[in-house]
Amino acid sequence: MLGTKLAFSTAYHPQTDGLAERIIQTMEEIIRRFCAYGMEYKDHEGEITPTGGKRMESLTACGSLEKNILTIHPTSKDFHDMWKKTCDTTARCTDEEKEYKNQRYDKTHKEPDFKEGDQVLVSILNFNNLKVQKKMRDSFVGPFTIIGLIGKNAVEVKLTEEFSRKYPFFPNPKPQDIVEVEDYPGPVKKIIKARKIRLNGKDHRQYLTRFKNQRADEDEWLAEDAIPDGDLYLIRFRAPRRAEKSHQ
């Protein structure tokens, strides 16, 4: 009807994600290779196409065929050959995929060059049960000082303030988990104002940060993840504005 096919499927139904249906489809195709090998309709279309004009033949899609004209049931040897061919193909594809992943890993992987004494930011994903609501958290906290290296892909940091009772070891740090930060004039005193700038076609927020024991002309515009203990100072910065909106 209206150019659509009758073989409808819920795999791409707008009200479902279709994950289960697609998995079932895939499993059915895989199992069918072993349970009904060689019974594809397209390969025998010429033999089973209706040749007569009878109504029953048109409805059932069965023609006037002779008895035992189709010999498509596999023998044990055919099944063995098919099984061996399938296993060889699977092994070859697996080896190719493994080689491809190794090439991609060798091309993009970089060994971390952290050393003791470095100041780093730690991803907030490494901490649970924080007082700050999830939607108000920053992506990174810190900076914290590295006090030890465990192998090539793990570090021990000195956690401070509210994180002092958290587990200080972070295995397999990725570039987005632990990153180097710059040296700042001193501890942060407060955040004064915010602005939005556009870099590389994307909007970024920056905050004018004032440091303790520093003059006003030394204030710096910093991104959220670059402010030491930025989550605490951003809460203090946003609290008065949210209070004003709630009273309006």
DOGU-520927 format. One record per atom (N, C-alpha, C): residue in three letters; atom name; x, y, z. Coordinates in Angstrom, 1 decimal, decimal comma, padded with zeros to 4 digits. Example, Ala and Ser with C-alpha at 12.3 -4.5 7.8 and 13.67 -1.06 7.14 Angstrom:
REM DOGU-520927
residu	atome	east	north	up
ALA	N	013,2	-005,7	007,8
ALA	CA	012,3	-004,5	007,8
ALA	C	013,2	-003,3	007,8
SER	N	012,8	-002,2	007,1
SER	CA	013,7	-001,1	007,1
SER	C	012,9	000,0	007,9
//
This chain:
REM DOGU-520927
residu	atome	east	north	up
MET	N	000,8	-001,2	000,0
MET	CA	000,0	000,0	000,0
MET	C	000,9	001,2	000,0
LEU	N	000,6	002,2	-000,9
LEU	CA	001,3	003,4	-001,0
LEU	C	002,8	003,2	-001,1
GLY	N	003,2	002,2	-001,8
GLY	CA	004,6	001,9	-002,1
GLY	C	005,4	001,3	-000,9
THR	N	004,7	000,9	000,2
THR	CA	005,4	000,3	001,3
THR	C	005,4	-001,2	001,2
LYS	N	006,3	-001,8	001,9
LYS	CA	006,3	-003,3	001,9
LYS	C	005,5	-003,9	003,0
LEU	N	005,0	-005,1	002,8
LEU	CA	004,2	-005,7	003,8
LEU	C	005,0	-006,4	004,9
ALA	N	006,3	-006,5	004,7
ALA	CA	007,2	-007,1	005,8
ALA	C	007,6	-006,1	006,8
PHE	N	006,6	-005,6	007,5
PHE	CA	006,9	-004,5	008,5
PHE	C	007,6	-005,1	009,7
SER	N	008,4	-004,3	010,4
SER	CA	009,2	-004,8	011,5
SER	C	009,2	-003,7	012,6
THR	N	009,2	-004,1	013,8
THR	CA	009,2	-003,1	014,9
THR	C	010,7	-002,6	015,2
ALA	N	011,6	-003,1	014,5
ALA	CA	013,0	-002,7	014,7
ALA	C	013,2	-001,2	014,7
TYR	N	012,5	-000,5	013,8
TYR	CA	012,7	000,9	013,7
TYR	C	011,4	001,7	014,0
HIS	N	010,6	001,1	014,9
HIS	CA	009,3	001,7	015,3
HIS	C	009,6	003,0	016,1
PRO	N	008,9	004,1	015,8
PRO	CA	009,3	005,3	016,5
PRO	C	009,1	005,3	018,0
GLN	N	008,3	004,4	018,5
GLN	CA	008,1	004,4	020,0
GLN	C	009,0	003,4	020,7
THR	N	009,8	002,7	020,0
THR	CA	010,8	001,8	020,6
THR	C	012,2	002,0	020,1
ASP	N	013,2	001,6	020,9
ASP	CA	014,5	001,8	020,4
ASP	C	014,9	000,7	019,5
GLY	N	014,1	-000,4	019,4
GLY	CA	014,4	-001,5	018,4
GLY	C	015,6	-002,3	018,7
LEU	N	016,2	-002,2	019,9
LEU	CA	017,4	-002,9	020,2
LEU	C	017,1	-004,4	020,2
ALA	N	016,1	-004,8	021,0
ALA	CA	015,8	-006,3	021,1
ALA	C	015,4	-006,9	019,8
GLU	N	014,6	-006,1	019,0
GLU	CA	014,2	-006,7	017,7
GLU	C	015,4	-006,8	016,7
ARG	N	016,3	-005,9	016,8
ARG	CA	017,5	-006,0	015,9
ARG	C	018,4	-007,2	016,3
ILE	N	018,5	-007,4	017,6
ILE	CA	019,3	-008,5	018,1
ILE	C	018,7	-009,8	017,7
ILE	N	017,3	-009,9	017,8
ILE	CA	016,6	-011,1	017,4
ILE	C	016,8	-011,4	015,9
GLN	N	016,7	-010,3	015,1
GLN	CA	016,9	-010,5	013,7
GLN	C	018,3	-011,0	013,4
THR	N	019,3	-010,4	014,0
THR	CA	020,6	-010,9	013,8
THR	C	020,9	-012,3	014,2
MET	N	020,4	-012,7	015,4
MET	CA	020,5	-014,0	015,8
MET	C	019,8	-015,0	014,9
GLU	N	018,7	-014,6	014,4
GLU	CA	017,9	-015,5	013,5
GLU	C	018,7	-015,8	012,3
GLU	N	019,3	-014,7	011,7
GLU	CA	020,1	-014,9	010,5
GLU	C	021,3	-015,8	010,7
ILE	N	021,9	-015,6	011,9
ILE	CA	023,1	-016,4	012,2
ILE	C	022,7	-017,9	012,4
ILE	N	021,7	-018,1	013,2
ILE	CA	021,2	-019,5	013,4
ILE	C	020,7	-020,2	012,1
ARG	N	020,1	-019,4	011,3
ARG	CA	019,5	-020,0	010,1
ARG	C	020,6	-020,5	009,2
ARG	N	021,8	-019,9	009,3
ARG	CA	022,9	-020,4	008,5
ARG	C	023,3	-021,9	008,8
PHE	N	023,0	-022,3	010,0
PHE	CA	023,4	-023,6	010,4
PHE	C	022,1	-024,6	010,3
CYS	N	020,9	-024,0	010,6
CYS	CA	019,7	-024,9	010,6
CYS	C	019,1	-025,1	009,2
ALA	N	019,3	-024,1	008,3
ALA	CA	018,6	-024,2	007,0
ALA	C	019,6	-023,7	006,0
TYR	N	020,8	-024,2	006,0
TYR	CA	021,8	-023,7	005,0
TYR	C	021,4	-024,0	003,6
GLY	N	021,5	-023,0	002,7
GLY	CA	021,2	-023,2	001,3
GLY	C	019,7	-023,1	001,0
MET	N	018,9	-022,7	001,9
MET	CA	017,4	-022,6	001,7
MET	C	017,0	-021,2	001,4
GLU	N	017,9	-020,3	000,9
GLU	CA	017,5	-019,0	000,6
GLU	C	016,5	-018,9	-000,6
TYR	N	015,5	-018,1	-000,4
TYR	CA	014,4	-018,1	-001,4
TYR	C	015,0	-017,6	-002,8
LYS	N	015,8	-016,6	-002,7
LYS	CA	016,3	-016,0	-003,9
LYS	C	017,1	-017,0	-004,8
ASP	N	017,7	-018,0	-004,2
ASP	CA	018,5	-019,0	-004,9
ASP	C	017,6	-020,0	-005,6
HIS	N	016,3	-020,2	-005,2
HIS	CA	015,4	-021,2	-005,8
HIS	C	014,1	-020,6	-006,3
GLU	N	014,2	-019,3	-006,5
GLU	CA	013,0	-018,6	-006,9
GLU	C	012,5	-019,1	-008,2
GLY	N	013,4	-019,5	-009,2
GLY	CA	012,9	-020,0	-010,4
GLY	C	012,2	-021,3	-010,3
GLU	N	012,5	-022,1	-009,3
GLU	CA	011,9	-023,4	-009,2
GLU	C	010,6	-023,4	-008,5
ILE	N	010,4	-022,4	-007,6
ILE	CA	009,1	-022,4	-006,8
ILE	C	008,2	-021,3	-007,3
THR	N	008,5	-020,6	-008,3
THR	CA	007,6	-019,6	-008,8
THR	C	006,4	-020,3	-009,4
PRO	N	005,1	-019,8	-009,1
PRO	CA	003,9	-020,4	-009,7
PRO	C	004,0	-020,4	-011,2
THR	N	003,7	-021,5	-011,8
THR	CA	003,7	-021,6	-013,3
THR	C	002,2	-021,7	-013,8
GLY	N	001,3	-022,1	-013,0
GLY	CA	-000,1	-022,2	-013,4
GLY	C	-000,9	-021,0	-013,1
GLY	N	-002,1	-021,0	-013,6
GLY	CA	-003,0	-019,8	-013,4
GLY	C	-004,1	-020,1	-012,3
LYS	N	-004,0	-021,2	-011,6
LYS	CA	-005,0	-021,6	-010,6
LYS	C	-004,9	-020,6	-009,4
ARG	N	-006,1	-020,4	-008,9
ARG	CA	-006,1	-019,5	-007,7
ARG	C	-005,3	-020,0	-006,5
MET	N	-005,4	-021,3	-006,3
MET	CA	-004,7	-021,9	-005,2
MET	C	-003,2	-021,8	-005,3
GLU	N	-002,7	-021,9	-006,5
GLU	CA	-001,3	-021,8	-006,7
GLU	C	-000,8	-020,4	-006,5
SER	N	-001,6	-019,4	-006,9
SER	CA	-001,3	-018,0	-006,7
SER	C	-001,3	-017,6	-005,2
LEU	N	-002,2	-018,2	-004,5
LEU	CA	-002,3	-017,8	-003,1
LEU	C	-001,2	-018,4	-002,3
THR	N	-000,8	-019,7	-002,6
THR	CA	000,2	-020,4	-001,8
THR	C	001,6	-020,2	-002,3
ALA	N	001,7	-019,5	-003,5
ALA	CA	003,0	-019,4	-004,1
ALA	C	003,7	-020,7	-004,4
CYS	N	002,9	-021,7	-004,7
CYS	CA	003,4	-023,0	-005,1
CYS	C	003,0	-023,4	-006,5
GLY	N	003,9	-023,8	-007,3
GLY	CA	003,5	-024,2	-008,6
GLY	C	003,3	-025,7	-008,8
SER	N	003,0	-026,2	-010,0
SER	CA	002,8	-027,6	-010,2
SER	C	004,2	-028,3	-010,4
LEU	N	004,8	-028,6	-009,2
LEU	CA	006,1	-029,1	-009,2
LEU	C	006,1	-030,6	-009,1
GLU	N	007,0	-031,3	-009,6
GLU	CA	007,1	-032,7	-009,5
GLU	C	007,6	-033,1	-008,1
LYS	N	007,3	-034,3	-007,7
LYS	CA	007,7	-034,8	-006,4
LYS	C	009,2	-034,9	-006,3
ASN	N	009,8	-034,4	-005,2
ASN	CA	011,2	-034,5	-004,9
ASN	C	012,1	-033,8	-005,9
ILE	N	011,5	-032,7	-006,5
ILE	CA	012,3	-032,0	-007,5
ILE	C	013,4	-031,1	-006,8
LEU	N	013,1	-030,7	-005,6
LEU	CA	014,1	-029,9	-004,8
LEU	C	014,9	-030,8	-003,9
THR	N	016,1	-030,8	-004,0
THR	CA	017,0	-031,6	-003,2
THR	C	018,0	-030,6	-002,5
ILE	N	017,5	-029,9	-001,5
ILE	CA	018,3	-028,8	-000,9
ILE	C	018,7	-029,2	000,5
HIS	N	018,3	-030,3	001,0
HIS	CA	018,7	-030,7	002,3
HIS	C	020,2	-031,1	002,4
PRO	N	021,0	-030,5	003,2
PRO	CA	022,4	-030,7	003,2
PRO	C	022,8	-032,1	003,8
THR	N	023,8	-032,7	003,2
THR	CA	024,3	-033,9	003,7
THR	C	025,3	-033,6	004,8
SER	N	025,8	-034,6	005,5
SER	CA	026,7	-034,4	006,6
SER	C	028,0	-033,8	006,1
LYS	N	028,4	-034,2	004,8
LYS	CA	029,6	-033,6	004,3
LYS	C	029,4	-032,1	003,9
ASP	N	028,2	-031,8	003,4
ASP	CA	028,0	-030,4	003,0
ASP	C	028,0	-029,6	004,3
PHE	N	027,3	-030,1	005,4
PHE	CA	027,3	-029,4	006,6
PHE	C	028,7	-029,2	007,2
HIS	N	029,6	-030,2	007,1
HIS	CA	030,9	-030,1	007,6
HIS	C	031,7	-029,0	006,8
ASP	N	031,5	-029,0	005,4
ASP	CA	032,2	-028,1	004,6
ASP	C	031,7	-026,6	004,9
MET	N	030,4	-026,5	005,1
MET	CA	029,8	-025,2	005,4
MET	C	030,3	-024,7	006,8
TRP	N	030,4	-025,6	007,8
TRP	CA	030,9	-025,3	009,1
TRP	C	032,3	-024,8	009,0
LYS	N	033,2	-025,6	008,3
LYS	CA	034,6	-025,2	008,2
LYS	C	034,8	-023,9	007,5
LYS	N	034,0	-023,6	006,5
LYS	CA	034,1	-022,4	005,8
LYS	C	033,7	-021,2	006,7
THR	N	032,6	-021,4	007,4
THR	CA	032,1	-020,4	008,3
THR	C	033,1	-020,1	009,4
CYS	N	033,7	-021,1	010,0
CYS	CA	034,8	-020,9	011,0
CYS	C	036,0	-020,2	010,5
ASP	N	036,4	-020,6	009,3
ASP	CA	037,6	-019,9	008,7
ASP	C	037,3	-018,5	008,4
THR	N	036,1	-018,2	007,9
THR	CA	035,7	-016,8	007,6
THR	C	035,6	-016,0	008,9
THR	N	035,1	-016,6	010,0
THR	CA	035,0	-015,9	011,3
THR	C	036,4	-015,6	011,8
ALA	N	037,3	-016,6	011,8
ALA	CA	038,6	-016,4	012,3
ALA	C	039,4	-015,3	011,5
ARG	N	039,2	-015,3	010,2
ARG	CA	039,8	-014,3	009,4
ARG	C	039,3	-012,9	009,7
CYS	N	038,0	-012,8	009,9
CYS	CA	037,4	-011,5	010,2
CYS	C	037,9	-011,0	011,6
THR	N	038,0	-012,0	012,5
THR	CA	038,4	-011,6	013,9
THR	C	039,9	-011,2	013,9
ASP	N	040,7	-011,8	013,1
ASP	CA	042,1	-011,4	013,0
ASP	C	042,3	-010,1	012,4
GLU	N	041,5	-009,8	011,3
GLU	CA	041,5	-008,5	010,7
GLU	C	041,1	-007,4	011,6
GLU	N	040,0	-007,7	012,4
GLU	CA	039,6	-006,6	013,3
GLU	C	040,6	-006,4	014,4
LYS	N	041,2	-007,5	014,9
LYS	CA	042,3	-007,3	015,9
LYS	C	043,5	-006,5	015,4
GLU	N	043,9	-006,8	014,2
GLU	CA	045,0	-006,1	013,6
GLU	C	044,6	-004,6	013,4
TYR	N	043,4	-004,3	013,0
TYR	CA	042,9	-002,9	012,8
TYR	C	042,9	-002,2	014,1
LYS	N	042,4	-002,8	015,2
LYS	CA	042,4	-002,1	016,5
LYS	C	043,8	-001,9	017,0
ASN	N	044,7	-002,8	016,8
ASN	CA	046,1	-002,6	017,2
ASN	C	046,7	-001,5	016,5
GLN	N	046,5	-001,3	015,2
GLN	CA	047,0	-000,2	014,4
GLN	C	046,5	001,1	014,9
ARG	N	045,1	001,1	015,2
ARG	CA	044,5	002,4	015,6
ARG	C	045,1	002,7	017,0
TYR	N	045,3	001,7	017,9
TYR	CA	045,8	002,0	019,2
TYR	C	047,2	002,5	019,2
ASP	N	048,0	001,9	018,4
ASP	CA	049,4	002,3	018,3
ASP	C	049,5	003,7	017,7
LYS	N	048,6	004,0	016,8
LYS	CA	048,6	005,3	016,1
LYS	C	048,2	006,5	017,0
THR	N	047,2	006,2	017,9
THR	CA	046,7	007,3	018,7
THR	C	047,1	007,3	020,2
HIS	N	047,6	006,1	020,7
HIS	CA	047,9	006,0	022,1
HIS	C	049,2	006,8	022,4
LYS	N	049,1	007,5	023,5
LYS	CA	050,2	008,2	024,1
LYS	C	050,4	007,9	025,5
GLU	N	051,7	007,5	025,9
GLU	CA	052,0	007,2	027,2
GLU	C	051,9	008,4	028,1
PRO	N	051,3	008,4	029,3
PRO	CA	051,2	009,6	030,1
PRO	C	052,6	009,9	030,6
ASP	N	052,8	011,2	030,7
ASP	CA	054,2	011,7	031,1
ASP	C	054,1	012,4	032,5
PHE	N	053,2	012,0	033,3
PHE	CA	053,1	012,6	034,7
PHE	C	054,3	012,2	035,5
LYS	N	054,6	013,1	036,4
LYS	CA	055,7	012,8	037,4
LYS	C	055,3	013,4	038,7
GLU	N	056,0	012,9	039,8
GLU	CA	055,7	013,3	041,1
GLU	C	055,9	014,9	041,2
GLY	N	054,9	015,5	041,9
GLY	CA	054,9	016,9	042,1
GLY	C	054,1	017,7	041,1
ASP	N	053,6	017,0	040,0
ASP	CA	052,8	017,7	039,1
ASP	C	051,4	018,1	039,7
GLN	N	050,9	019,2	039,2
GLN	CA	049,5	019,6	039,6
GLN	C	048,6	019,2	038,5
VAL	N	047,5	018,4	039,0
VAL	CA	046,6	017,9	038,0
VAL	C	045,2	018,1	038,5
LEU	N	044,3	018,0	037,5
LEU	CA	042,8	018,1	037,8
LEU	C	042,3	016,6	037,6
VAL	N	041,4	016,3	038,5
VAL	CA	040,8	014,9	038,5
VAL	C	039,4	015,0	038,1
SER	N	039,0	014,0	037,3
SER	CA	037,6	014,0	036,8
SER	C	036,6	013,7	038,0
ILE	N	035,5	014,4	038,0
ILE	CA	034,5	014,2	039,0
ILE	C	033,8	012,8	039,0
LEU	N	034,0	012,1	037,9
LEU	CA	033,4	010,8	037,7
LEU	C	034,1	009,8	038,7
ASN	N	035,2	010,1	039,2
ASN	CA	035,9	009,2	040,2
ASN	C	035,4	009,3	041,6
PHE	N	034,4	010,2	041,8
PHE	CA	033,9	010,4	043,2
PHE	C	032,4	010,2	043,2
ASN	N	032,0	009,7	044,3
ASN	CA	030,5	009,5	044,5
ASN	C	030,1	010,1	045,9
ASN	N	028,8	010,3	046,0
ASN	CA	028,2	010,8	047,3
ASN	C	028,8	012,2	047,6
LEU	N	028,9	013,1	046,6
LEU	CA	029,3	014,4	046,9
LEU	C	028,1	015,3	047,3
LYS	N	028,4	016,3	048,0
LYS	CA	027,3	017,1	048,5
LYS	C	026,6	017,9	047,4
VAL	N	027,4	018,3	046,4
VAL	CA	026,9	019,2	045,4
VAL	C	026,0	018,3	044,4
GLN	N	024,9	018,8	044,0
GLN	CA	024,0	018,1	043,0
GLN	C	024,8	017,8	041,7
LYS	N	024,4	016,8	041,1
LYS	CA	025,1	016,3	039,9
LYS	C	025,1	017,4	038,8
LYS	N	023,9	018,0	038,6
LYS	CA	023,8	019,0	037,5
LYS	C	024,6	020,3	037,8
MET	N	025,0	020,5	039,1
MET	CA	025,8	021,7	039,4
MET	C	027,3	021,4	039,6
ARG	N	027,7	020,2	039,4
ARG	CA	029,1	019,8	039,5
ARG	C	029,9	020,3	038,2
ASP	N	031,1	020,5	038,4
ASP	CA	032,0	020,8	037,3
ASP	C	032,6	019,4	036,9
SER	N	033,2	019,4	035,7
SER	CA	033,8	018,2	035,1
SER	C	035,0	017,8	035,9
PHE	N	035,8	018,7	036,4
PHE	CA	037,0	018,4	037,1
PHE	C	037,1	019,1	038,4
VAL	N	037,9	018,6	039,3
VAL	CA	038,1	019,2	040,6
VAL	C	039,7	019,2	040,8
GLY	N	040,1	020,1	041,7
GLY	CA	041,5	020,2	042,0
GLY	C	042,0	021,6	041,9
PRO	N	043,3	021,8	041,6
PRO	CA	044,3	020,8	041,3
PRO	C	044,8	020,1	042,6
PHE	N	045,3	018,9	042,3
PHE	CA	045,9	018,0	043,4
PHE	C	047,3	017,7	043,0
THR	N	048,1	017,4	044,0
THR	CA	049,5	017,1	043,7
THR	C	049,8	015,6	043,6
ILE	N	050,5	015,2	042,6
ILE	CA	050,8	013,8	042,5
ILE	C	051,9	013,4	043,4
ILE	N	051,7	012,5	044,3
ILE	CA	052,7	012,1	045,3
ILE	C	053,3	010,7	045,0
GLY	N	052,8	010,0	044,0
GLY	CA	053,3	008,7	043,7
GLY	C	052,8	008,2	042,4
LEU	N	053,6	007,4	041,7
LEU	CA	053,2	006,7	040,4
LEU	C	053,1	005,2	040,7
ILE	N	052,1	004,6	040,2
ILE	CA	051,9	003,2	040,3
ILE	C	051,9	002,6	038,9
GLY	N	053,0	002,1	038,5
GLY	CA	053,1	001,7	037,1
GLY	C	053,1	002,8	036,1
LYS	N	052,7	002,6	034,9
LYS	CA	052,6	003,6	033,9
LYS	C	051,3	004,3	033,8
ASN	N	050,2	003,7	034,3
ASN	CA	048,9	004,2	034,0
ASN	C	048,1	004,4	035,3
ALA	N	048,7	004,7	036,4
ALA	CA	048,0	004,9	037,6
ALA	C	048,8	005,9	038,5
VAL	N	048,1	006,8	039,2
VAL	CA	048,8	007,8	040,0
VAL	C	048,1	007,8	041,4
GLU	N	048,9	008,3	042,4
GLU	CA	048,3	008,6	043,7
GLU	C	048,5	010,1	043,9
VAL	N	047,4	010,8	044,3
VAL	CA	047,4	012,2	044,5
VAL	C	047,0	012,5	045,9
LYS	N	047,4	013,7	046,3
LYS	CA	047,1	014,2	047,7
LYS	C	045,8	015,0	047,6
LEU	N	044,7	014,4	048,1
LEU	CA	043,4	015,0	048,0
LEU	C	043,3	015,9	049,2
THR	N	042,6	017,1	049,0
THR	CA	042,5	018,1	050,0
THR	C	041,0	018,4	050,2
GLU	N	040,8	019,2	051,3
GLU	CA	039,4	019,7	051,6
GLU	C	038,4	018,6	051,6
GLU	N	037,3	018,8	050,9
GLU	CA	036,2	017,8	051,0
GLU	C	036,5	016,4	050,4
PHE	N	037,6	016,3	049,7
PHE	CA	038,0	015,1	049,1
PHE	C	039,0	014,3	049,9
SER	N	039,4	014,9	051,0
SER	CA	040,5	014,3	051,8
SER	C	040,3	012,9	052,2
ARG	N	039,0	012,5	052,4
ARG	CA	038,7	011,1	052,8
ARG	C	038,4	010,2	051,7
LYS	N	038,5	010,6	050,5
LYS	CA	038,3	009,8	049,3
LYS	C	039,5	008,9	049,0
TYR	N	039,3	007,9	048,2
TYR	CA	040,4	007,0	047,8
TYR	C	041,3	007,8	046,8
PRO	N	042,6	007,9	047,1
PRO	CA	043,5	008,8	046,4
PRO	C	044,2	008,2	045,2
PHE	N	043,8	006,9	044,8
PHE	CA	044,5	006,3	043,7
PHE	C	043,5	006,3	042,5
PHE	N	044,1	006,6	041,3
PHE	CA	043,3	006,7	040,1
PHE	C	044,0	005,8	039,0
PRO	N	043,5	004,6	038,8
PRO	CA	044,1	003,7	037,8
PRO	C	043,7	004,1	036,4
ASN	N	044,7	003,8	035,4
ASN	CA	044,4	004,0	034,0
ASN	C	043,9	005,4	033,7
PRO	N	044,6	006,5	034,1
PRO	CA	044,1	007,8	033,8
PRO	C	044,1	008,1	032,3
LYS	N	043,0	008,6	031,8
LYS	CA	042,9	009,0	030,4
LYS	C	043,1	010,5	030,3
PRO	N	043,3	011,0	029,0
PRO	CA	043,6	012,5	028,9
PRO	C	042,5	013,3	029,5
GLN	N	041,2	012,9	029,4
GLN	CA	040,1	013,7	030,0
GLN	C	039,9	013,5	031,5
ASP	N	040,6	012,5	032,0
ASP	CA	040,5	012,2	033,5
ASP	C	041,5	013,0	034,3
ILE	N	042,7	013,1	033,9
ILE	CA	043,7	013,8	034,6
ILE	C	044,5	014,7	033,6
VAL	N	044,5	016,0	033,8
VAL	CA	045,2	016,9	032,8
VAL	C	046,0	017,8	033,6
GLU	N	047,1	018,3	033,0
GLU	CA	047,9	019,3	033,6
GLU	C	047,3	020,6	033,7
VAL	N	047,6	021,4	034,7
VAL	CA	047,0	022,8	034,8
VAL	C	048,2	023,7	035,0
GLU	N	047,9	025,0	034,7
GLU	CA	048,9	026,0	034,8
GLU	C	049,1	026,5	036,2
ASP	N	050,2	027,2	036,5
ASP	CA	050,5	027,7	037,8
ASP	C	049,7	029,1	037,9
TYR	N	049,0	029,2	039,0
TYR	CA	048,2	030,4	039,2
TYR	C	048,8	031,3	040,3
PRO	N	048,5	032,6	040,3
PRO	CA	049,1	033,5	041,3
PRO	C	048,9	033,0	042,7
GLY	N	047,9	032,3	043,0
GLY	CA	047,6	031,9	044,4
GLY	C	046,2	031,3	044,5
PRO	N	045,8	031,1	045,7
PRO	CA	044,4	030,5	045,9
PRO	C	043,3	031,4	045,4
VAL	N	042,2	030,9	045,0
VAL	CA	041,1	031,7	044,5
VAL	C	040,4	032,4	045,6
LYS	N	040,1	033,7	045,4
LYS	CA	039,3	034,4	046,4
LYS	C	037,8	034,4	046,1
LYS	N	037,5	034,7	044,8
LYS	CA	036,1	034,7	044,4
LYS	C	036,0	034,8	042,9
ILE	N	034,8	034,6	042,4
ILE	CA	034,5	034,8	041,0
ILE	C	033,7	036,0	040,9
ILE	N	034,1	036,9	040,0
ILE	CA	033,5	038,2	039,9
ILE	C	032,3	038,3	038,9
LYS	N	032,6	037,8	037,7
LYS	CA	031,6	037,9	036,7
LYS	C	031,8	036,7	035,6
ALA	N	030,8	036,6	034,8
ALA	CA	030,9	035,5	033,7
ALA	C	030,7	036,1	032,4
ARG	N	031,2	035,4	031,4
ARG	CA	031,0	035,8	030,0
ARG	C	031,0	034,6	029,1
LYS	N	030,4	034,8	027,9
LYS	CA	030,4	033,7	026,9
LYS	C	031,1	034,2	025,7
ILE	N	032,1	033,3	025,3
ILE	CA	032,9	033,6	024,1
ILE	C	032,7	032,5	023,1
ARG	N	033,0	032,7	021,8
ARG	CA	032,9	031,7	020,8
ARG	C	034,3	031,4	020,3
LEU	N	034,6	030,1	020,4
LEU	CA	035,9	029,6	019,9
LEU	C	035,7	028,4	019,0
ASN	N	036,3	028,4	017,8
ASN	CA	036,2	027,3	016,9
ASN	C	034,7	026,9	016,6
GLY	N	033,9	027,9	016,5
GLY	CA	032,5	027,6	016,2
GLY	C	031,6	027,2	017,4
LYS	N	032,1	027,2	018,6
LYS	CA	031,4	026,7	019,8
LYS	C	031,4	027,8	020,9
ASP	N	030,3	027,8	021,6
ASP	CA	030,2	028,8	022,7
ASP	C	030,9	028,2	024,0
HIS	N	031,7	029,0	024,6
HIS	CA	032,4	028,6	025,9
HIS	C	032,2	029,7	026,9
ARG	N	032,0	029,2	028,2
ARG	CA	031,8	030,2	029,3
ARG	C	033,1	030,4	030,0
GLN	N	033,4	031,6	030,3
GLN	CA	034,6	031,9	031,1
GLN	C	034,2	032,8	032,3
TYR	N	035,0	032,7	033,4
TYR	CA	034,7	033,4	034,6
TYR	C	035,9	034,2	035,0
LEU	N	035,6	035,5	035,4
LEU	CA	036,7	036,4	035,8
LEU	C	037,0	036,0	037,3
THR	N	038,2	035,5	037,5
THR	CA	038,6	035,0	038,8
THR	C	039,6	035,9	039,5
ARG	N	039,3	036,1	040,7
ARG	CA	040,2	037,0	041,5
ARG	C	040,9	036,1	042,5
PHE	N	042,3	036,3	042,7
PHE	CA	043,1	035,4	043,6
PHE	C	043,4	036,2	044,9
LYS	N	043,6	035,5	045,9
LYS	CA	043,9	036,1	047,2
LYS	C	045,3	036,8	047,1
ASN	N	045,4	037,9	047,8
ASN	CA	046,6	038,7	047,9
ASN	C	047,1	039,2	046,6
GLN	N	046,1	039,4	045,6
GLN	CA	046,5	039,9	044,3
GLN	C	045,7	041,1	044,0
ARG	N	046,2	042,0	043,1
ARG	CA	045,5	043,2	042,8
ARG	C	044,4	042,8	041,7
ALA	N	043,5	043,8	041,6
ALA	CA	042,3	043,6	040,7
ALA	C	042,8	043,5	039,2
ASP	N	043,9	044,1	038,9
ASP	CA	044,4	044,1	037,5
ASP	C	045,0	042,7	037,2
GLU	N	045,2	041,8	038,1
GLU	CA	045,7	040,5	037,9
GLU	C	044,6	039,4	037,8
ASP	N	043,4	039,9	037,8
ASP	CA	042,3	038,9	037,6
ASP	C	042,4	038,3	036,2
GLU	N	041,9	037,0	036,1
GLU	CA	042,1	036,2	034,9
GLU	C	040,7	035,6	034,5
TRP	N	040,5	035,6	033,2
TRP	CA	039,3	034,9	032,7
TRP	C	039,7	033,4	032,5
LEU	N	039,0	032,5	033,2
LEU	CA	039,3	031,1	033,2
LEU	C	038,0	030,3	032,9
ALA	N	038,2	029,1	032,3
ALA	CA	037,1	028,2	032,0
ALA	C	036,8	027,5	033,3
GLU	N	035,6	026,9	033,4
GLU	CA	035,1	026,2	034,6
GLU	C	036,1	025,2	035,1
ASP	N	036,6	024,3	034,2
ASP	CA	037,5	023,2	034,6
ASP	C	038,9	023,7	034,9
ALA	N	039,2	025,0	034,7
ALA	CA	040,5	025,5	035,0
ALA	C	040,6	026,2	036,3
ILE	N	039,5	026,4	037,0
ILE	CA	039,5	027,1	038,3
ILE	C	039,7	026,1	039,4
PRO	N	040,7	026,3	040,2
PRO	CA	040,9	025,4	041,4
PRO	C	039,7	025,4	042,3
ASP	N	039,2	024,2	042,6
ASP	CA	038,0	024,1	043,5
ASP	C	036,9	024,9	042,9
GLY	N	036,8	024,9	041,6
GLY	CA	035,8	025,8	040,9
GLY	C	034,4	025,5	041,3
ASP	N	034,0	024,2	041,6
ASP	CA	032,6	024,0	041,9
ASP	C	032,1	024,7	043,1
LEU	N	033,0	024,9	044,1
LEU	CA	032,6	025,6	045,4
LEU	C	032,4	027,1	045,1
TYR	N	033,4	027,7	044,3
TYR	CA	033,3	029,1	044,0
TYR	C	032,2	029,4	043,1
LEU	N	031,9	028,5	042,2
LEU	CA	030,7	028,8	041,2
LEU	C	029,4	028,7	042,0
ILE	N	029,3	027,9	043,0
ILE	CA	028,1	027,8	043,8
ILE	C	027,9	029,2	044,5
ARG	N	028,9	029,7	045,1
ARG	CA	028,8	031,0	045,8
ARG	C	028,5	032,1	044,8
PHE	N	029,1	032,0	043,6
PHE	CA	028,9	033,0	042,6
PHE	C	027,4	033,0	042,1
ARG	N	026,8	031,8	041,9
ARG	CA	025,5	031,7	041,3
ARG	C	024,4	031,9	042,4
ALA	N	024,7	031,6	043,6
ALA	CA	023,7	031,6	044,7
ALA	C	022,9	033,0	044,7
PRO	N	023,5	034,1	044,8
PRO	CA	022,7	035,4	044,9
PRO	C	021,8	035,6	043,7
ARG	N	022,3	035,2	042,5
ARG	CA	021,5	035,4	041,3
ARG	C	020,3	034,5	041,3
ARG	N	020,4	033,3	041,8
ARG	CA	019,3	032,4	041,8
ARG	C	018,3	032,8	042,9
ALA	N	018,8	033,4	044,0
ALA	CA	017,9	033,9	045,0
ALA	C	017,1	035,1	044,5
GLU	N	017,7	036,0	043,7
GLU	CA	016,9	037,1	043,1
GLU	C	015,8	036,6	042,2
LYS	N	016,1	035,6	041,4
LYS	CA	015,1	035,1	040,5
LYS	C	014,0	034,4	041,2
SER	N	014,3	033,7	042,4
SER	CA	013,2	033,1	043,1
SER	C	012,3	034,0	043,8
HIS	N	012,8	035,3	044,1
HIS	CA	011,9	036,3	044,8
HIS	C	011,1	037,1	043,8
GLN	N	011,5	037,0	042,5
GLN	CA	010,7	037,8	041,5
GLN	C	009,4	037,1	041,2
//
